[in-house]
Amino acid sequence: MLYKAYEIQRSWLNSVSTVASMSSEMLTHPANPWSKLGLGTMTANALDVFAHATAPYSKPAFGITEVDVDGRIYPVIEATVMNRPFGDLKRFRLDGVDDNRPKMLIVAPMSGHFATLLRGTVERMLQSHEVYITDWADAKTVPVHEGSFDLDDYIDYIIEFLEYIEQVTPGQRPHMLAVCQPSVPAFAATALMNQHKSPGTPATLTMMGGPIDTRESPTSVNDHAMNRPIEWFRQSVIATVPMQYRGAGRKVYPGFMQLSAFMSMNLQSHMMSHYEMFKHLTTGDDASAQATKDFYDEYRAVCDMTEEFYLQTVEEVFQKHSIPNGTFEHKGEVVDLTQITDTALLAIEGERDDISGLGQTKAALKLATGLDEDKKRYFMAEGAGHYGIFNGSRWRTKVAPVVEEFVVQHS
């Protein structure tokens, strides 16, 4: 019933958004005498903001067409090189640039948003790498006959993608960068590949704002996961995909619930952002207003997660702390983090991260006791929040150079 109720609300809001958008256009049309008056303009701008806030959003395109490298513009070639039911592997490379550049696998979160949330991450890393990224599927679009997808399967996908990248350029080991939630499965996959001497074992693993040990500086997100039993999550946030989607009948944690949770964490900030958008429109600062719209176009485009992946992540990462306790298993095999001896580790945290607190990602360096200290590095991005460590000006000018230097050092 929950999903059906949401679909009814979404349909209604879609209609309201369309009416508001049409009304805004009518009020600002040159043929309308009210368009010259201040009240008409203010009303039109308010309706424009409302229309944008209530509009439905589908999966965005990456849309990276060119990249500036040292003052020279290069066209970007985007391709899907592997297709899997629950996620594809995309490749981005620069046309006319040496293919011998380091290969970087960016592991995107499966946490309610599409991989396009990391568009800025991909674009910046393209300046120095050939970039691959995990393009996770919206669970409501995956038919039930494709089976289940849990944290173990996530790890298998990472391993398979890394081995594919190595096969494309034999002998050139790939590098891996995990943003937020996938720091855990990427860390586990790295340990397993080190242990089994896989040729695709990453030369470096960069973990950014990841919940390796959520007992360190716990945030409200961590508290929410800890204060309720796993059955509460199963009964309260799991819904069944309705009939109009290809994944009809699949049990999922809906993206709209994830978005609601994130929005409620910083509701005042989001309300102020929309108020600032209204002020920008009123003063004629269309560029600033469009920047806010572009952010929310991406932020409000959400996807569903499979029930088994979501519940296993909550239980193993946030409740049992299986990774730092050394009890995390992958398909019955205990993941031995001490086996990481041939992959250099970089942990990056944001000083003002309110999702993964300080120390949670850094904990990975302590857990990899079999790795030489000169293959470990920690970096804290001063003044950066959670999103600031992988997107925006701090990412481009402060964080990315650290990643690039680390990759060069350990290639």
TADAVEN-V203682 format. One record per residue. SS is DSSP state (~ for helix, > for strand, _ for the rest). Layout:
SS / SS
This chain:
_ / ~ / ~ / ~ / ~ / ~ / ~ / ~ / ~ / ~ / ~ / ~ / ~ / ~ / ~ / ~ / ~ / ~ / ~ / ~ / ~ / ~ / ~ / ~ / ~ / ~ / ~ / ~ / _ / _ / _ / _ / ~ / ~ / ~ / ~ / _ / ~ / ~ / ~ / ~ / ~ / ~ / ~ / ~ / ~ / ~ / ~ / ~ / ~ / ~ / ~ / ~ / ~ / _ / _ / _ / _ / _ / _ / _ / _ / _ / _ / _ / > / > / > / > / _ / _ / > / > / > / > / > / > / > / > / > / > / > / _ / _ / _ / _ / > / > / > / > / > / > / > / > / _ / _ / _ / _ / _ / _ / _ / _ / > / > / > / > / > / _ / _ / _ / _ / _ / > / _ / ~ / ~ / ~ / ~ / ~ / ~ / ~ / ~ / ~ / ~ / ~ / _ / _ / _ / _ / > / > / > / > / > / > / > / _ / _ / ~ / ~ / ~ / _ / _ / ~ / ~ / ~ / _ / _ / _ / _ / ~ / ~ / ~ / ~ / ~ / ~ / ~ / ~ / ~ / ~ / ~ / ~ / ~ / ~ / ~ / ~ / ~ / ~ / _ / _ / _ / _ / _ / _ / > / > / > / > / > / ~ / ~ / ~ / ~ / ~ / ~ / ~ / ~ / ~ / ~ / ~ / ~ / ~ / ~ / ~ / ~ / _ / _ / _ / _ / _ / _ / _ / _ / > / > / > / > / > / _ / _ / _ / _ / _ / _ / _ / _ / _ / _ / _ / ~ / ~ / ~ / ~ / ~ / ~ / ~ / _ / _ / _ / ~ / ~ / ~ / ~ / ~ / ~ / ~ / _ / > / > / > / _ / _ / _ / _ / _ / _ / _ / _ / _ / _ / > / > / > / _ / ~ / ~ / ~ / ~ / ~ / ~ / ~ / ~ / ~ / ~ / ~ / _ / ~ / ~ / ~ / ~ / ~ / ~ / ~ / ~ / ~ / ~ / ~ / ~ / ~ / ~ / ~ / ~ / _ / _ / _ / ~ / ~ / ~ / ~ / ~ / ~ / ~ / ~ / ~ / ~ / ~ / ~ / ~ / ~ / _ / _ / > / _ / _ / > / > / ~ / ~ / ~ / ~ / ~ / ~ / ~ / ~ / ~ / ~ / ~ / ~ / ~ / _ / _ / ~ / ~ / ~ / ~ / _ / _ / _ / > / > / _ / _ / > / > / _ / _ / ~ / ~ / ~ / _ / _ / _ / _ / > / > / > / > / > / > / > / _ / _ / _ / _ / _ / _ / _ / _ / _ / _ / _ / _ / ~ / ~ / ~ / ~ / ~ / _ / _ / _ / _ / _ / ~ / ~ / ~ / > / > / > / > / > / > / _ / _ / _ / _ / _ / ~ / ~ / ~ / _ / _ / _ / ~ / ~ / ~ / ~ / ~ / ~ / ~ / ~ / ~ / ~ / ~ / ~ / ~ / ~ / ~ / ~ / ~ / _ / _
